[in-house]
Amino acid sequence: MITFRVGMHDLQVWMKDGRWYVSVDGTELGIWYKVQADAWTAGVIESDRLDRPEEAAPAPGDVTSGSPAAASPPPAPAGRRPRPSR
């Protein structure tokens, strides 16, 4: 097992039965990788995700939360055209 320090997190990478596994702060990511570098990369990405601040809640009295733009549907996936509005 190899341990790395990534920001505030402990990332561990190990091989078992020819597959590479990774955990961040003792929690396995639940997937295996063919090469060590891919397992390490997944651990770094997860560490970064854990360090991102949560979206701030709207401030009391924020008038933008009820705007029509907030109720708009999400954009269509790439390669697909959105359906026309009725």
N, C-alpha and C positions, 0 to 999 in steps of 0.2 A: 504494500500500500504506500502510495506517495501522497504527502500532504502539502498543500500550497495555502498560503494566506492571500486572499483576494479581498482587498478592502477590509471590511470588518468581519469577513467570513472565512471559515475553514473549509477548503475544498479538498476532498479525498478522491483519488483515482486508483483503481485496482483492477487486476485481471483475474478472471475465474473462468475456467473451462474455455479458454481461447477468446473470451469476450471481455471488453473493457466496460467498467461501471464507474459511476461517479455519485458522490453525495456532497451536499452543501450543508454545513452545520449539523452533520449527522443524519440528514434526511436524504435517502436515495432518490434519484430522479425517476427511477422506475423504467429505464430503458437502457439497452446495452449498445455498445459501439464496436466497430471492427478495428479501429485504431485508437491509440491513446490520445492523440491530438484532438480527435473529435469529442471524446469524453471530456477532456479538459476544457475545450471550447464551450461545450454545453454547460459545464459548471460555472465558467466565467459569466456566461450570459444569464444564468439563473442568479448568480450573486449580484449582478448589475440590476436585474429586475427587482430583487429584494431591497436594494438600496434606493430605488426611485420613490419619491414622496407620493403619497396618495393624492388623487385630485382633491383640491380644496373644495369644501362645501360652499355653496353660494352664500354671500354675506346676507344678513337679515335686511329685507327691503330691496333686494336686488331685483330690478324690474326686467332684466334680460331673461330670467328663467321661464317666464310665460310667453316669450315671443314666439311668433309663428316659425321662426327658423329653428327653435328648439324642438318643435314637433315634426320637422321634416324627416322623411324616411332616409335611411342610410343610402349612400351611393351604391349603384349597381356594381356587381363584381366585374373585374376587367374582362373584356371580350364579349360582354353582354350589353345589349341596349336596354335602357329602362322602359317599362311599359308606359304608354301615354296615360295621363291623368283623365279621370272621367268626371 
